[in-house]
Amino acid sequence: MAEEVRGSNPRWWDDVQEAAESAGLPGSYDYGCQRCCWMGHLLTNWMGDDGFLTKMYVELRLFNVVGDTTWCRGKVIAKREEGDERLVDLEIWGENQRGAVTTKGTATIRLPFKQTTN
């Protein structure tokens, strides 16, 4: 199976490491789309099953080198109503063990609410 994934080059991983080092990086690095998925996971866990992720924007600022630890974090920056929707705007980011922000973005989530009767 590993040979199948790596294609015809059994030295695939060594080639990736060599390419990273030749670009001046300390080693192999992550696939950026994976970090976008991590941000989405952060948001969907926070909003719960009844929330809806309406918008997410993510920038990949620095490489995540193999062996790095990334903490996904977020902060509510605004709450608002548009029509009958309750929306929350958030700043989101990924931070490594050195305190560097490797991923940065924003999101908007629609949260459920209970109608009150008067």
Residue frames as a rotation matrix with the C-alpha (Angstrom) as fourth column:
MET 1
0.565 0.825 0.000 0.00
0.825 -0.565 0.000 0.00
0.000 0.000 -1.000 0.00
ALA 2
0.413 -0.461 -0.786 2.75
0.193 -0.799 0.570 2.47
-0.890 -0.387 -0.241 0.89
GLU 3
-0.670 -0.684 0.289 4.43
0.390 0.007 0.921 1.92
-0.632 0.730 0.262 -2.47
GLU 4
-0.149 0.727 0.670 1.10
0.979 0.014 0.202 2.55
0.137 0.687 -0.714 -4.19
VAL 5
0.774 0.463 -0.431 0.60
0.562 -0.817 0.132 5.89
-0.291 -0.344 -0.893 -2.41
ARG 6
0.207 -0.803 -0.559 4.15
-0.006 -0.573 0.820 7.01
-0.978 -0.166 -0.123 -3.01
GLY 7
0.787 0.112 -0.607 4.04
-0.586 -0.174 -0.791 6.16
-0.194 0.978 -0.071 -6.69
SER 8
0.857 -0.458 -0.238 7.04
0.205 0.726 -0.657 4.71
0.473 0.514 0.715 -8.48
ASN 9
-0.018 -0.906 0.423 9.59
-0.301 -0.399 -0.866 6.41
0.953 -0.143 -0.266 -6.21
PRO 10
0.449 0.183 -0.875 10.29
0.638 0.619 0.457 4.42
0.625 -0.764 0.161 -3.02
ARG 11
-0.551 -0.708 -0.441 12.38
0.828 -0.402 -0.390 7.35
0.098 -0.580 0.808 -1.76
TRP 12
0.129 0.709 0.694 9.35
0.583 -0.620 0.525 9.68
0.802 0.336 -0.494 -1.82
TRP 13
0.890 0.262 -0.374 9.61
0.454 -0.425 0.783 10.82
0.046 -0.867 -0.497 1.81
ASP 14
0.037 -0.957 -0.289 13.37
0.761 -0.161 0.628 11.42
-0.647 -0.243 0.722 1.53
ASP 15
-0.462 -0.161 0.872 12.73
0.813 -0.469 0.345 13.49
0.353 0.869 0.347 -1.59
VAL 16
0.586 0.737 0.338 10.20
0.469 -0.648 0.599 15.67
0.661 -0.192 -0.725 0.28
GLN 17
0.725 -0.391 -0.566 12.69
0.518 -0.232 0.823 16.20
-0.453 -0.891 0.035 3.11
GLU 18
-0.335 -0.913 0.234 15.45
0.838 -0.175 0.516 17.11
-0.430 0.369 0.824 0.66
ALA 19
-0.148 0.366 0.919 13.16
0.724 -0.593 0.353 19.53
0.674 0.717 -0.178 -1.19
ALA 20
0.865 0.487 -0.121 12.21
0.419 -0.567 0.709 21.25
0.277 -0.664 -0.695 2.07
GLU 21
0.411 -0.791 -0.453 15.83
0.575 -0.160 0.802 21.60
-0.708 -0.590 0.389 3.13
SER 22
-0.461 -0.605 0.649 16.84
0.884 -0.248 0.397 22.94
-0.079 0.756 0.650 -0.28
ALA 23
0.199 0.615 0.763 14.18
0.533 -0.721 0.443 25.65
0.822 0.318 -0.472 0.13
GLY 24
-0.576 -0.549 0.606 15.78
-0.188 -0.632 -0.752 26.68
0.796 -0.547 0.260 3.43
LEU 25
0.442 0.796 0.414 13.20
-0.698 0.015 0.716 25.00
0.563 -0.605 0.562 5.67
PRO 26
-0.276 -0.610 0.743 14.18
-0.944 0.317 -0.090 22.89
-0.180 -0.726 -0.663 8.69
GLY 27
-0.863 -0.010 0.506 12.26
0.000 1.000 0.021 19.89
-0.506 0.018 -0.862 7.38
SER 28
-0.713 0.670 0.208 9.13
0.514 0.297 0.805 18.56
0.477 0.680 -0.556 5.75
TYR 29
-0.898 0.440 0.004 5.99
-0.357 -0.723 -0.591 20.56
-0.257 -0.532 0.807 6.33
ASP 30
-0.407 0.839 0.362 2.24
0.276 0.490 -0.827 20.06
-0.871 -0.236 -0.431 6.41
TYR 31
-0.645 0.402 0.650 -0.33
0.703 -0.020 0.711 20.18
0.299 0.915 -0.270 3.66
GLY 32
-0.983 0.119 0.140 -2.05
-0.156 -0.943 -0.294 23.57
0.097 -0.311 0.946 3.98
CYS 33
-0.244 0.961 -0.131 -5.57
-0.458 0.005 0.889 22.31
0.855 0.276 0.439 3.31
GLN 34
-0.159 0.132 -0.978 -5.28
0.672 0.740 -0.009 20.19
0.723 -0.659 -0.207 6.43
ARG 35
-0.887 -0.206 -0.413 -4.96
0.450 -0.586 -0.673 23.34
-0.103 -0.783 0.613 8.55
CYS 36
-0.691 0.719 0.071 -8.08
-0.598 -0.624 0.503 24.78
0.406 0.305 0.861 6.92
CYS 37
0.026 0.690 -0.723 -9.89
0.048 0.722 0.690 21.61
0.998 -0.053 -0.015 7.98
TRP 38
-0.526 -0.270 -0.806 -8.56
0.789 0.198 -0.581 22.01
0.317 -0.942 0.109 11.53
MET 39
-0.983 0.186 0.008 -10.06
-0.180 -0.935 -0.305 25.51
-0.049 -0.301 0.952 11.65
GLY 40
-0.290 0.921 -0.259 -13.38
-0.590 0.041 0.806 24.16
0.753 0.387 0.532 10.41
HIS 41
-0.092 0.191 -0.977 -13.26
0.517 0.848 0.117 21.45
0.851 -0.495 -0.177 13.06
LEU 42
-0.900 -0.259 -0.352 -12.60
0.436 -0.479 -0.762 24.06
0.028 -0.839 0.544 15.76
LEU 43
-0.799 0.600 0.038 -15.65
-0.590 -0.794 0.143 26.03
0.117 0.092 0.989 14.62
THR 44
-0.071 0.836 -0.543 -18.07
-0.417 0.470 0.778 23.13
0.906 0.282 0.316 14.21
ASN 45
-0.375 -0.089 -0.923 -17.12
0.707 0.617 -0.347 21.74
0.600 -0.782 -0.168 17.62
TRP 46
-0.973 -0.049 -0.224 -17.74
0.187 -0.733 -0.654 25.16
-0.132 -0.679 0.722 19.18
MET 47
-0.661 0.745 -0.088 -21.08
-0.721 -0.599 0.348 25.84
0.207 0.294 0.933 17.46
GLY 48
-0.537 0.455 0.710 -22.57
-0.274 0.702 -0.657 22.40
-0.798 -0.548 -0.253 18.11
ASP 49
-0.693 0.269 0.669 -25.01
0.611 0.712 0.347 20.40
-0.383 0.649 -0.657 16.01
ASP 50
0.322 0.945 0.054 -27.60
0.860 -0.268 -0.434 23.16
-0.396 0.186 -0.899 15.71
GLY 51
0.176 -0.344 -0.922 -25.26
-0.172 -0.933 0.315 25.91
-0.969 0.103 -0.224 14.54
PHE 52
0.761 0.042 0.647 -24.39
0.609 0.297 -0.736 26.61
-0.223 0.954 0.201 10.90
LEU 53
-0.214 -0.909 -0.358 -21.02
0.444 -0.417 0.793 27.76
-0.870 0.011 0.492 9.59
THR 54
0.775 0.631 0.021 -21.95
0.336 -0.383 -0.860 30.46
-0.535 0.674 -0.509 7.08
LYS 55
0.833 -0.547 0.085 -18.48
-0.213 -0.458 -0.863 31.78
0.512 0.701 -0.497 6.23
MET 56
0.709 -0.705 -0.018 -14.87
0.289 0.267 0.920 30.83
-0.644 -0.657 0.392 6.90
TYR 57
0.833 -0.552 0.044 -11.72
-0.219 -0.401 -0.889 32.51
0.509 0.731 -0.455 5.61
VAL 58
0.793 -0.606 0.054 -8.26
0.240 0.393 0.887 31.10
-0.559 -0.691 0.458 6.40
GLU 59
0.699 -0.690 -0.185 -4.74
-0.581 -0.399 -0.709 32.29
0.416 0.604 -0.680 5.55
LEU 60
0.794 -0.568 -0.217 -1.68
0.608 0.749 0.265 30.06
0.012 -0.342 0.940 5.85
ARG 61
0.932 -0.355 0.074 1.01
-0.360 -0.930 0.072 32.37
0.043 -0.093 -0.995 7.20
LEU 62
-0.081 -0.980 0.179 3.92
-0.987 0.103 0.121 30.07
-0.137 -0.167 -0.976 8.11
PHE 63
-0.119 -0.046 -0.992 4.91
-0.425 0.905 0.010 26.47
0.897 0.422 -0.127 7.51
ASN 64
0.638 0.191 0.746 4.02
-0.741 0.418 0.526 23.83
-0.212 -0.888 0.407 10.09
VAL 65
-0.252 -0.821 -0.512 7.18
-0.834 0.453 -0.316 21.74
0.491 0.347 -0.799 10.12
VAL 66
0.407 0.360 -0.839 6.76
-0.001 0.919 0.394 18.04
0.913 -0.160 0.375 10.91
GLY 67
-0.357 -0.473 -0.806 7.01
0.784 0.319 -0.534 17.73
0.509 -0.822 0.257 14.69
ASP 68
-0.875 0.117 0.470 5.40
-0.260 -0.932 -0.251 21.10
0.409 -0.342 0.846 15.44
THR 69
-0.517 0.787 -0.336 2.37
0.825 0.352 -0.443 21.30
-0.230 -0.506 -0.831 17.71
THR 70
-0.806 0.332 0.490 -0.52
0.002 -0.826 0.563 23.52
0.592 0.455 0.666 16.64
TRP 71
-0.611 0.689 -0.389 -3.23
0.575 0.050 -0.816 24.84
-0.543 -0.723 -0.427 18.93
CYS 72
-0.533 0.554 0.640 -6.39
0.528 -0.373 0.763 26.00
0.662 0.744 -0.094 17.16
ARG 73
-0.624 0.246 -0.742 -7.95
0.623 -0.417 -0.662 28.99
-0.472 -0.875 0.107 18.87
GLY 74
-0.339 0.557 0.758 -10.73
0.632 -0.462 0.622 31.47
0.697 0.690 -0.196 18.37
LYS 75
-0.797 0.106 -0.595 -12.33
0.422 -0.608 -0.673 34.56
-0.433 -0.787 0.439 19.83
VAL 76
0.204 0.917 0.342 -15.82
0.979 -0.181 -0.097 36.02
-0.027 0.355 -0.935 19.41
ILE 77
-0.834 -0.547 -0.080 -15.43
0.539 -0.836 0.101 39.56
-0.122 0.041 0.992 18.07
ALA 78
-0.769 0.636 -0.066 -19.08
-0.639 -0.762 0.104 40.45
0.016 0.122 0.992 17.36
LYS 79
-0.666 0.708 0.233 -22.64
0.624 0.701 -0.345 39.26
-0.408 -0.084 -0.909 17.83
ARG 80
-0.803 0.393 -0.448 -25.44
-0.509 -0.843 0.172 40.55
-0.311 0.366 0.877 15.63
GLU 81
-0.123 0.838 0.531 -28.90
0.369 0.536 -0.760 39.97
-0.921 0.103 -0.375 14.27
GLU 82
-0.860 -0.003 -0.510 -29.77
-0.461 -0.423 0.780 40.05
-0.218 0.906 0.363 10.57
GLY 83
-0.209 0.880 -0.427 -33.46
-0.572 0.244 0.783 39.52
0.793 0.408 0.453 9.98
ASP 84
0.767 0.517 0.380 -34.36
-0.614 0.418 0.669 36.49
0.187 -0.747 0.638 12.04
GLU 85
0.555 -0.663 -0.502 -30.78
0.416 0.744 -0.523 35.13
0.720 0.081 0.689 12.14
ARG 86
0.912 -0.390 0.124 -28.45
-0.288 -0.394 0.873 35.35
-0.292 -0.832 -0.472 15.13
LEU 87
0.727 -0.686 -0.030 -24.86
0.251 0.307 -0.918 35.61
0.639 0.660 0.395 13.86
VAL 88
0.790 -0.600 -0.128 -21.51
0.033 -0.167 0.985 35.47
-0.612 -0.783 -0.112 15.62
ASP 89
0.773 -0.631 -0.075 -18.28
-0.232 -0.170 -0.958 36.71
0.591 0.757 -0.278 14.02
LEU 90
0.864 -0.499 0.064 -15.01
0.165 0.403 0.900 35.15
-0.475 -0.768 0.430 15.14
GLU 91
0.313 -0.890 -0.332 -11.28
-0.921 -0.198 -0.336 35.55
0.233 0.411 -0.881 14.71
ILE 92
0.969 -0.054 0.240 -9.57
-0.017 0.959 0.283 32.17
-0.245 -0.279 0.929 14.42
TRP 93
0.375 -0.898 -0.229 -5.91
-0.869 -0.255 -0.424 31.20
0.323 0.358 -0.876 14.40
GLY 94
0.883 -0.278 -0.378 -3.44
0.337 0.936 0.099 28.37
0.326 -0.215 0.921 14.73
GLU 95
0.590 -0.679 0.437 -0.49
-0.780 -0.619 0.092 28.90
0.209 -0.395 -0.895 17.04
ASN 96
0.415 -0.494 -0.764 2.60
0.071 0.855 -0.514 26.70
0.907 0.159 0.390 17.32
GLN 97
0.638 -0.188 -0.746 4.69
0.751 0.364 0.551 25.76
0.168 -0.912 0.374 20.36
ARG 98
-0.519 -0.854 -0.030 6.92
0.850 -0.513 -0.122 28.78
0.089 -0.089 0.992 19.76
GLY 99
-0.151 0.572 -0.806 3.93
0.477 -0.672 -0.566 31.15
-0.866 -0.470 -0.171 19.97
ALA 100
-0.898 -0.188 -0.399 4.01
-0.243 -0.543 0.804 31.95
-0.368 0.818 0.442 16.25
VAL 101
0.182 0.983 0.017 0.66
-0.314 0.074 -0.946 32.32
-0.932 0.167 0.322 14.48
THR 102
-0.799 -0.518 0.304 0.90
0.040 0.459 0.887 29.97
-0.600 0.722 -0.346 11.50
THR 103
-0.569 0.725 0.388 -2.74
0.718 0.207 0.665 30.23
0.401 0.657 -0.638 10.44
LYS 104
-0.820 0.322 -0.474 -5.11
0.060 -0.775 -0.629 33.18
-0.570 -0.544 0.616 10.70
GLY 105
-0.770 0.570 0.285 -8.70
0.394 0.076 0.916 33.74
0.501 0.818 -0.283 9.65
THR 106
-0.733 0.656 0.179 -12.26
-0.640 -0.577 -0.507 34.80
-0.230 -0.486 0.843 10.32
ALA 107
-0.837 0.535 -0.114 -15.60
0.444 0.787 0.428 33.06
0.319 0.308 -0.896 10.45
THR 108
-0.546 0.779 0.306 -19.31
-0.828 -0.559 -0.055 33.73
0.128 -0.283 0.950 10.80
ILE 109
-0.925 0.276 -0.261 -21.62
0.311 0.945 -0.103 31.26
0.218 -0.177 -0.960 12.50
ARG 110
-0.228 0.930 0.289 -25.41
-0.625 -0.368 0.688 31.26
0.746 -0.024 0.665 12.64
LEU 111
-0.993 -0.119 -0.020 -26.53
-0.052 0.570 -0.820 30.07
0.109 -0.813 -0.572 16.06
PRO 112
-0.282 0.942 -0.183 -29.97
0.590 0.321 0.741 28.76
0.756 0.101 -0.647 17.03
PHE 113
-0.938 0.058 0.342 -32.20
-0.289 -0.675 -0.679 30.73
0.192 -0.735 0.650 19.35
LYS 114
-0.559 0.802 -0.211 -35.44
0.824 0.510 -0.248 30.24
-0.091 -0.313 -0.945 21.23
GLN 115
-0.464 0.533 0.708 -38.36
0.115 -0.756 0.645 32.46
0.879 0.380 0.289 20.28
THR 116
-0.920 0.226 -0.321 -39.95
0.310 -0.085 -0.947 34.14
-0.242 -0.970 0.008 23.28
THR 117
-0.245 0.908 0.339 -43.68
0.684 -0.086 0.724 34.65
0.687 0.410 -0.600 23.44
ASN 118
-0.986 -0.063 0.154 -45.13
-0.042 -0.802 -0.595 37.80
0.161 -0.594 0.788 24.92
